[in-house]
């Protein structure tokens, strides 16, 4: 059974105002996400398997719902090439995952940026 936790708010208006200030002072995380995604996309171009070059040139970062960014490609064969399709003799070549794992710097930079914004907002409340 979960423990019960109670919170007693003495001045609700001040509490809600402080929360609103903190939300406004933390920049949109999508900016940091977008920067990391663009850097990873640039690296993915060089790591993608190449026959015609269409797959390597098709990556782009797109805003998604909420605070998310997606790395997408418009080639219909990208997923089978990336994840493999053993029934059709296609071996997996996970260049996007490999790009991400080989260079965590864009993601680490993103986390530091967002954490800095949170810390800065927490210091103001």
C-alpha positions as CSV (number, residue, x, y, z in Angstrom):
1,X,0.0,0.0,0.0
2,X,1.3,3.5,-0.9
3,X,2.2,6.0,1.9
4,X,-0.1,9.0,2.2
5,X,1.6,12.3,1.9
6,X,-0.1,15.6,2.9
7,X,0.8,19.1,2.0
8,X,-0.5,22.2,3.8
9,X,-0.4,25.3,1.7
10,X,-0.6,28.4,3.8
11,X,-1.0,31.0,1.1
12,X,-2.5,29.4,-2.0
13,X,-2.3,32.6,-4.1
14,X,1.4,33.0,-3.5
15,X,2.0,29.4,-4.1
16,X,0.2,29.4,-7.5
17,X,2.0,32.7,-8.4
18,X,5.4,31.1,-7.7
19,X,4.5,28.1,-9.8
20,X,3.4,30.3,-12.7
21,X,6.6,32.3,-12.4
22,X,8.7,29.1,-12.5
23,X,6.8,27.8,-15.6
24,X,7.3,31.1,-17.4
25,X,11.0,31.3,-16.6
26,X,11.9,27.8,-17.9
27,X,12.4,28.2,-21.6
28,X,10.6,25.9,-24.0
29,X,12.5,22.6,-23.8
30,X,11.8,22.1,-27.5
31,X,14.5,24.6,-28.3
32,X,17.2,22.4,-26.6
33,X,15.6,19.3,-28.0
34,X,15.6,20.7,-31.5
35,X,19.3,21.7,-31.3
36,X,20.2,18.2,-30.2
37,X,18.1,16.6,-32.9
38,X,19.5,18.8,-35.7
39,X,23.1,17.9,-34.6
40,X,22.2,14.2,-34.5
41,X,20.5,14.4,-38.0
42,X,23.7,16.0,-39.4
43,X,25.7,13.1,-38.0
44,X,23.2,10.5,-39.2
45,X,23.6,11.6,-42.8
46,X,27.2,10.4,-42.7
47,X,26.4,7.1,-40.9
48,X,23.4,6.0,-43.0
49,X,24.0,3.1,-45.4
50,X,24.5,4.3,-48.9
51,X,23.6,2.9,-52.3
52,X,22.0,5.8,-54.0
53,X,22.4,8.4,-51.2
54,X,18.7,9.0,-51.0
55,X,18.4,7.4,-47.5
56,X,21.3,9.4,-46.1
57,X,19.9,12.6,-47.4
58,X,16.4,12.1,-46.2
59,X,16.7,12.7,-42.5
60,X,15.2,15.7,-40.8
61,X,14.1,16.8,-37.3
62,X,10.4,17.7,-36.8
63,X,8.5,19.1,-33.9
64,X,6.1,16.6,-32.4
65,X,3.2,16.9,-30.0
66,X,4.1,18.2,-26.5
67,X,7.8,18.7,-25.8
68,X,9.1,16.2,-28.3
69,X,11.1,16.3,-31.5
70,X,11.2,13.4,-34.0
71,X,13.9,12.4,-36.4
72,X,12.2,11.2,-39.5
73,X,12.9,10.1,-43.0
74,X,10.6,10.0,-46.0
75,X,12.0,6.9,-47.5
76,X,9.7,3.9,-47.2
77,X,12.6,1.4,-46.7
78,X,14.3,3.3,-43.9
79,X,12.8,1.2,-41.1
80,X,13.5,-2.2,-42.6
81,X,17.1,-1.2,-43.4
82,X,17.6,0.3,-39.9
83,X,15.9,-2.5,-37.8
84,X,16.3,-5.3,-40.3
85,X,13.8,-7.7,-41.9
86,X,15.2,-11.2,-41.5
87,X,12.3,-12.8,-43.5
88,X,13.5,-10.8,-46.5
89,X,17.2,-11.2,-45.9
90,X,17.7,-7.6,-44.8
91,X,20.2,-7.4,-42.0
92,X,19.8,-4.6,-39.4
93,X,21.9,-1.5,-39.8
94,X,20.9,0.7,-36.9
95,X,22.8,3.9,-38.0
96,X,20.5,6.3,-36.0
97,X,20.9,4.4,-32.8
98,X,24.6,4.0,-33.5
99,X,24.9,7.8,-34.1
100,X,23.1,8.5,-30.8
101,X,25.2,6.0,-28.8
102,X,28.5,7.1,-30.3
103,X,28.0,10.7,-29.6
104,X,25.9,11.5,-26.5
105,X,27.2,15.1,-26.4
106,X,24.1,16.7,-28.0
107,X,21.8,14.9,-25.6
108,X,24.0,15.7,-22.6
109,X,24.2,19.4,-23.7
110,X,20.4,19.4,-23.9
111,X,20.0,17.9,-20.4
112,X,22.4,20.5,-19.0
113,X,20.5,23.3,-20.7
114,X,17.1,22.2,-19.4
115,X,18.5,21.5,-15.9
116,X,20.1,24.9,-15.8
117,X,16.8,26.5,-16.7
118,X,15.0,24.5,-14.0
119,X,17.7,25.4,-11.4
120,X,17.5,29.1,-12.4
121,X,13.7,29.1,-12.0
122,X,14.0,27.3,-8.7
123,X,16.3,30.0,-7.4
124,X,13.8,32.7,-8.2
125,X,10.9,31.2,-6.3
